[in-house]
Amino acid sequence: MKYTSHKLITPVVFAALFVAAIVGTIIIRSSDTGKTAESTRETEFQQTSETSVENAVARLPLVFEASHSGKRTESAADFVSRGAGYRLALNPTEAVMSFEKNKTPEQETAPVPATLKMRLEKANKRAKAAGEKALTGKLNYFIGSDRKNWHTDVSAFQKVRYTAVYPGVDVIYYGKQRQLEYDFVVAPKADPNQIELAFDGAQSINISAEGALILQMPDGGEVQFEKPFSYQEVNGERREIASRYAVKENNRVGFEVAEYNRAETLVIDPVLNYFTYLGGELTDEARAVAVDNTGNFYIGGNTNSAFNLPLLNPLRGQLSAIQLGENDAFLSKFNANGELIFSTYFGGSNAPNEVNGLTVDSGGNAYLTGSTRATDFPTTANAFDNTKADSSRDAFVVKLGAAGNNLLYSSFFGGNSLDVGNAITVNETGRAFIAGETASVNLPITVNA
């Protein structure tokens, strides 16, 4: 794409028709007369839909993906998980969590993510890791323009178990999008007093009147671990065993458990509710929703997925960490029961990417539009434009196959200034129409436009 320096003009609305290339572009200059009643209703509907989507996403289980390597290093992670406002990496003796807050209107830059490391003191560094409750859904990554770094059909799990972190004690990680649970499973005759936790990154540790563990973070925020729930299975029913946190010397945290039947398994179940720290401000954003003709639903949006924790043979080549883009676009597909079919991340590795519009055709292929500043946004050989030379945002058009693991079409669309795709639809013949706004004086148009 050629770049021509010019004075920024007021953005205008555009609409374009895509087949394998641009067939035509219609320029519609924006009006200053204000919103119509119809556009106001559409905005209200969109806001309601986005709220419903965020609430639905919050109820979804955490998704863990494994990293794969022939050897393990002490600080490396076996499994990672990421979602709305959090990043999580696990190894036998640590759970490392990174919490991200949105930028407020008063802030020029986004707050630095806060990192909290929960260490299992004197735990077995060679404890065996295993994913449990494998998801039928897969994860896919189309990050950057180098196809060698694209990864598809990555397996995912709802739970991760570490066996024998202490003699006779396993730990299982699981949860929902806004909370992490970790069960200590204490075998018969094993000693729960072995369990001792340390928290790196917290300035102080206190226990509330309700029995919750409160960690004060350096930025003034609080991370809350709810009062532990301990139980044993008796005749198929859970029988609660009284338990509480105990803060020990050097701010180590253990569990005090009332008398229980030591001939049976004991489960100690604390819950980390990190949404209290985020304060409702999530850095991940669902921006578009679609439903296909079989009842599957799709969510498109943005995720601040930079993950700087050490991983074993991470997805992106030989880097020492998963380094997704500064702000990646994503598409997640769920069946009518809310079960994940796939999640696909895409975008450039060196600048923000965002989804604004989403639609689905009769074959389950997904079409997305939005904008990117990334020069290495992934494009396909049949793209209308696969280069980006200027530093402003360009619109993009993406078509993903029904399984989410095939990038069927991806292209830049824009001129020499700001260009944003805001909406997309597709007709029965597979022609895609996008609408958006531009400040470019040389937006591609045809002679019959």
C-alpha positions in Angstrom: 0.0 0.0 0.0 1.5 3.4 -1.0 1.7 6.1 1.6 1.1 9.8 0.8 1.6 12.4 3.4 -1.5 14.7 3.9 -3.4 16.7 6.4 -5.9 14.5 8.4 -9.4 15.1 7.2 -12.7 14.4 8.9 -13.5 10.6 8.7 -16.3 9.7 6.3 -18.4 6.5 6.2 -17.6 3.9 3.5 -19.2 0.7 2.4 -17.4 -1.9 0.3 -18.2 -5.2 -1.4 -15.6 -8.1 -1.2 -15.5 -11.2 -3.4 -11.8 -12.2 -3.6 -11.0 -8.6 -4.3 -12.8 -5.2 -4.1 -15.6 -5.0 -6.6 -16.9 -1.6 -5.6 -16.8 1.0 -2.9 -19.5 3.5 -1.9 -18.5 6.6 0.0 -21.2 8.1 2.2 -20.2 11.3 4.0 -21.1 11.4 7.7 -23.9 13.7 8.8 -23.8 16.2 11.7 -27.5 16.0 12.3 -27.1 13.6 15.2 -28.4 10.0 15.8 -31.8 9.0 14.5 -34.2 7.1 16.8 -33.4 4.0 14.8 -29.6 4.3 15.3 -30.1 5.1 19.0 -32.2 1.8 19.4 -29.4 -0.1 17.5 -26.8 1.3 19.9 -28.9 0.4 23.0 -29.4 -3.1 21.6 -25.7 -3.5 20.9 -24.8 -2.3 24.5 -27.4 -4.8 25.9 -26.0 -7.6 23.8 -22.4 -6.9 24.8 -23.4 -6.9 28.5 -25.2 -10.2 28.0 -22.2 -11.6 26.2 -19.8 -10.5 28.9 -22.0 -12.1 31.6 -22.2 -15.3 29.6 -18.4 -15.4 29.1 -17.9 -14.8 32.9 -19.7 -18.1 33.5 -17.6 -20.1 31.1 -14.9 -22.5 32.6 -11.3 -21.6 32.5 -9.5 -23.1 29.6 -6.0 -24.5 30.1 -3.6 -25.3 27.2 -0.4 -27.3 27.6 3.0 -26.4 26.4 5.1 -29.2 25.0 8.8 -29.9 25.3 11.2 -32.7 25.8 12.5 -31.3 29.0 11.3 -29.1 31.9 13.1 -26.2 33.5 12.3 -25.3 37.1 10.8 -21.9 36.3 8.9 -23.0 33.1 5.1 -23.5 32.9 3.4 -26.7 32.0 0.0 -25.1 31.4 -1.3 -21.6 30.7 -4.7 -20.0 30.7 -5.8 -16.5 29.8 -9.1 -14.7 29.8 -10.8 -11.5 30.7 -8.3 -9.5 32.7 -6.0 -12.3 33.7 -3.1 -14.4 32.6 -2.2 -17.6 34.5 0.8 -20.0 34.2 1.2 -23.2 36.2 4.1 -25.5 37.2 4.4 -28.0 40.1 5.3 -25.4 42.7 3.8 -22.2 41.4 0.7 -20.5 40.0 1.8 -17.2 38.5 -1.1 -14.7 37.8 -0.9 -11.4 35.9 -3.9 -9.1 36.4 -4.6 -6.3 33.9 -6.8 -3.2 34.4 -8.2 -1.0 31.7 -6.9 2.5 31.2 -9.1 5.1 32.8 -9.9 8.4 31.0 -7.5 10.2 33.3 -4.6 7.9 32.4 -2.4 8.4 29.3 -1.2 4.8 29.3 -2.7 1.5 30.6 -1.6 0.5 34.1 1.3 -1.9 34.3 -0.1 -5.5 34.9 0.2 -6.6 38.5 1.8 -10.0 39.0 1.1 -12.4 41.9 3.0 -15.6 42.4 1.5 -18.3 44.7 4.3 -20.7 45.7 3.7 -24.1 47.3 6.5 -24.1 49.8 8.7 -27.2 50.0 6.6 -28.9 47.3 7.7 -31.6 44.9 9.3 -29.9 41.9 8.9 -33.1 39.9 5.2 -33.6 40.5 3.5 -35.0 37.4 1.2 -32.6 35.5 -1.8 -33.7 33.5 -4.7 -32.0 31.9 -8.2 -33.3 32.8 -11.6 -32.9 31.2 -10.3 -32.4 27.7 -12.4 -30.0 25.7 -13.6 -30.9 22.3 -12.9 -27.3 21.3 -9.5 -26.3 20.0 -7.4 -23.2 20.1 -5.8 -21.6 17.0 -3.3 -18.8 16.5 -2.8 -16.7 13.4 -0.3 -14.2 14.8 1.9 -12.2 12.5 2.6 -12.7 8.8 5.1 -15.6 9.2 3.1 -18.8 8.7 5.7 -20.8 10.6 4.4 -19.2 13.7 0.7 -20.0 13.0 -0.6 -22.9 15.2 -3.9 -24.7 14.9 -5.9 -27.4 16.8 -4.1 -26.8 20.1 -5.7 -29.0 22.8 -7.3 -27.5 25.8 -8.6 -28.7 29.2 -10.9 -27.6 31.9 -8.7 -28.8 34.8 -5.0 -29.3 35.5 -3.8 -31.9 38.2 -0.4 -32.1 39.8 0.0 -35.4 41.5 1.9 -35.7 44.8 2.9 -32.1 45.3 3.3 -33.1 48.9 3.3 -36.8 50.1 -0.3 -37.9 49.6 -1.5 -34.5 48.4 -2.5 -33.5 44.9 -3.5 -30.1 43.7 -6.2 -29.5 41.0 -6.6 -26.1 39.2 -9.9 -25.1 37.6 -12.5 -22.3 37.7 -14.5 -19.8 35.8 -13.5 -16.7 33.9 -13.5 -14.4 36.9 -12.3 -16.8 39.6 -9.6 -19.5 40.1 -10.2 -22.6 42.3 -7.5 -24.9 43.4 -8.4 -28.1 45.3 -5.9 -29.7 47.6 -6.9 -33.4 47.6 -5.5 -35.0 50.8 -5.3 -38.8 50.6 -6.3 -41.0 53.6 -3.7 -40.7 56.4 -1.8 -37.9 54.6 -1.2 -34.7 56.6 -2.8 -31.4 55.4 -0.4 -29.5 57.6 2.2 -30.0 54.9 0.5 -27.4 52.8 2.1 -24.0 53.0 1.7 -21.1 50.6 3.8 -18.0 50.0 2.7 -15.0 47.9 5.3 -13.1 46.0 4.1 -9.7 44.8 1.8 -9.0 47.8 2.7 -6.2 50.2 0.7 -7.5 53.1 -1.5 -10.5 54.0 -4.5 -10.3 56.3 -7.6 -12.4 57.2 -11.0 -10.7 57.1 -13.7 -11.1 59.7 -15.5 -13.4 57.2 -12.4 -15.6 56.9 -11.2 -14.5 53.5 -7.5 -14.1 52.8 -6.8 -10.5 51.7 -3.6 -9.7 49.8 -2.7 -6.0 49.4 -1.1 -5.3 46.0 1.5 -2.6 45.4 -0.9 -0.5 43.4 -3.4 -0.3 46.3 -5.7 -3.0 44.9 -6.7 -6.1 46.8 -6.8 -9.8 45.7 -9.2 -11.9 47.7 -9.1 -15.6 48.4 -12.5 -16.6 49.8 -12.8 -18.6 53.0 -11.8 -22.2 52.2 -14.5 -24.9 51.9 -13.3 -28.3 53.0 -15.3 -31.5 52.8 -15.3 -35.3 52.6 -17.6 -37.5 50.5 -19.8 -39.6 52.8 -22.3 -41.9 51.1 -22.2 -39.8 48.0 -22.8 -36.6 49.8 -20.4 -33.8 50.7 -19.9 -33.3 54.4 -18.3 -30.0 55.3 -15.3 -30.0 57.6 -14.6 -26.7 59.3 -11.4 -25.1 58.1 -9.7 -21.7 57.9 -6.6 -19.9 56.8 -3.7 -19.6 59.2 -1.0 -17.0 58.6 2.3 -18.3 59.8 5.8 -17.0 60.3 7.2 -14.9 57.4 3.7 -14.5 55.9 3.4 -18.2 55.0 -0.2 -19.3 54.8 -1.5 -22.8 55.8 -4.9 -24.3 56.6 -6.3 -25.3 60.0 -8.7 -28.1 59.6 -11.1 -29.5 62.3 -11.1 -33.2 63.2 -12.1 -35.4 60.3 -12.1 -39.1 59.3 -8.4 -39.6 58.3 -9.4 -42.9 56.7 -11.1 -41.0 53.9 -10.0 -38.4 51.4 -10.2 -34.7 52.4 -10.6 -31.9 49.9 -9.6 -28.3 50.8 -11.1 -25.9 48.2 -10.1 -22.2 48.3 -11.3 -19.8 45.7 -9.4 -16.8 44.3 -11.9 -14.2 43.2 -9.6 -11.8 41.2 -12.6 -9.9 39.8 -12.6 -8.0 43.1 -9.1 -6.7 42.2 -10.1 -5.8 38.6 -13.0 -3.8 39.9 -15.2 -4.7 37.0 -12.8 -3.2 34.4 -11.8 -6.0 32.0 -9.1 -5.5 29.4 -10.6 -8.1 27.1 -13.7 -6.9 25.2 -16.5 -8.7 23.4 -17.4 -6.4 20.5 -19.5 -8.5 18.1 -21.9 -11.5 18.3 -23.4 -13.8 15.7 -25.5 -16.9 15.6 -25.5 -19.5 12.8 -28.4 -21.5 11.4 -27.7 -24.5 13.7 -27.8 -22.4 16.9 -24.0 -22.1 17.4 -23.0 -18.7 18.6 -19.9 -16.7 17.9 -18.1 -13.9 19.9 -15.6 -11.6 18.4 -13.5 -9.1 20.2 -10.1 -8.1 21.5 -7.8 -9.5 24.1 -4.7 -8.0 25.6 -2.8 -11.3 25.3 0.8 -10.4 25.8 2.0 -13.2 28.0 5.5 -12.7 29.3 5.7 -15.7 31.6 8.3 -18.4 30.8 6.9 -21.4 28.9 8.1 -24.8 27.7 8.6 -24.7 23.9 5.9 -22.0 23.5 3.5 -21.8 20.6 5.4 -19.1 18.8 8.7 -20.7 17.7 11.6 -20.7 20.0 10.8 -17.6 22.0 11.1 -17.7 25.7 7.5 -16.7 26.2 4.2 -16.7 24.5 4.3 -13.3 22.8 0.9 -12.7 21.2 0.2 -9.3 19.8 0.0 -6.1 21.8 -3.8 -6.4 21.5 -5.0 -9.4 19.5 -8.4 -10.0 17.9 -10.2 -13.2 18.7 -13.2 -15.3 17.6 -14.8 -17.9 19.9 -17.4 -20.3 18.7 -19.8 -22.2 21.1 -22.5 -24.7 20.6 -26.1 -24.1 21.7 -25.2 -25.6 25.2 -22.5 -23.1 25.7 -19.6 -25.5 25.1 -16.5 -24.2 23.4 -16.0 -25.4 19.8 -12.9 -23.3 19.1 -11.1 -20.0 20.0 -8.9 -18.4 17.4 -6.5 -15.5 18.0 -5.3 -13.4 15.1 -3.6 -10.2 14.5 -0.2 -8.6 14.1 2.5 -9.0 16.7 3.6 -5.3 16.8 0.5 -3.2 17.2 -3.2 -3.3 18.4 -5.9 -5.2 16.4 -9.6 -4.9 17.0 -12.8 -6.6 15.8 -15.8 -4.5 15.2 -18.1 -6.6 12.9 -18.9 -10.3 12.6 -21.2 -12.4 10.5 -21.5 -16.1 9.6 -22.6 -17.8 6.3 -24.7 -20.9 5.9 -21.6 -23.1 5.9 -20.5 -21.8 9.3 -17.6 -19.7 7.9 -17.0 -16.6 9.9 -16.4 -13.1 8.4 -14.8 -10.4 10.5 -13.9 -6.8 10.0 -12.2 -4.2 12.2 -8.9 -2.3 12.2 -5.2 -2.9 12.8 -2.0 -0.9 13.1 0.1 -4.0 12.6 2.3 -4.1 9.6 2.6 -7.9 10.0 -1.2 -8.6 10.2 -1.7 -12.1 8.7 -2.9 -12.0 5.1 -3.6 -14.7 2.5 -2.3 -15.1 -1.0 -5.7 -14.1 -2.5 -5.8 -10.8 -0.5 -6.9 -7.6 -2.1 -4.0 -5.9 -0.3 -1.4 -7.8 1.8 0.9 -4.8 2.6 0.7 -1.9 5.0 3.2 0.8 4.8 1.8 3.7 6.9 1.5 3.9 10.7 -2.2 4.7 10.9 -5.0 2.1 11.3 -6.2 0.1 8.3 -9.4 -1.8 8.0 -9.2 -5.6 7.6 -11.4 -8.3 6.2 -11.0 -11.9 7.5 -12.8 -15.1 6.6 -12.2 -18.1 8.9 -13.4 -21.7 8.1 -16.1 -23.4 10.2 -13.5 -25.2 12.4 -11.6 -22.0 13.1 -8.3 -23.5 12.0 -8.3 -22.3 8.4 -7.6 -18.7 7.4 -9.5 -18.7 4.1 -9.1 -15.0 3.4 -7.5 -12.1 5.0 -6.7 -8.6 3.6 -6.0 -5.0 4.5 -8.3 -2.4 3.2 -7.6 1.3 3.3 -5.7 4.3 2.1 -3.1 6.7 3.4 -4.7 7.5 6.8 -7.2 6.2 9.3 -9.5 3.4 8.0 -11.8 1.3 10.2 -14.2 -1.5 9.3 -17.2 -1.3 11.6 -19.8 -3.8 10.2 -19.8 -6.8 7.8 -22.5 -9.0 6.2 -22.4 -11.7 3.6 -25.0 -12.7 0.9 -26.0 -16.2 -0.2 -23.3 -16.3 -2.9 -20.5 -15.6 -0.4 -20.0 -11.9 -1.3 -19.0 -9.9 1.8 -20.0 -6.3 2.3 -18.2 -4.1 4.9 -19.0 -0.7 6.1 -16.9 1.7 8.1 -15.1 5.0 8.2 -12.1 6.6 6.6 -9.9 9.6 6.7 -7.9 8.6 3.6 -8.1 10.6 0.5 -7.1 7.6 -1.6 -9.4 4.8 -0.3 -9.6 2.2 -3.1 -12.7 2.8 -5.3 -13.8 1.7 -8.7 -14.7 3.8 -11.7 -18.4 3.0 -11.2 -18.4 3.9 -7.5 
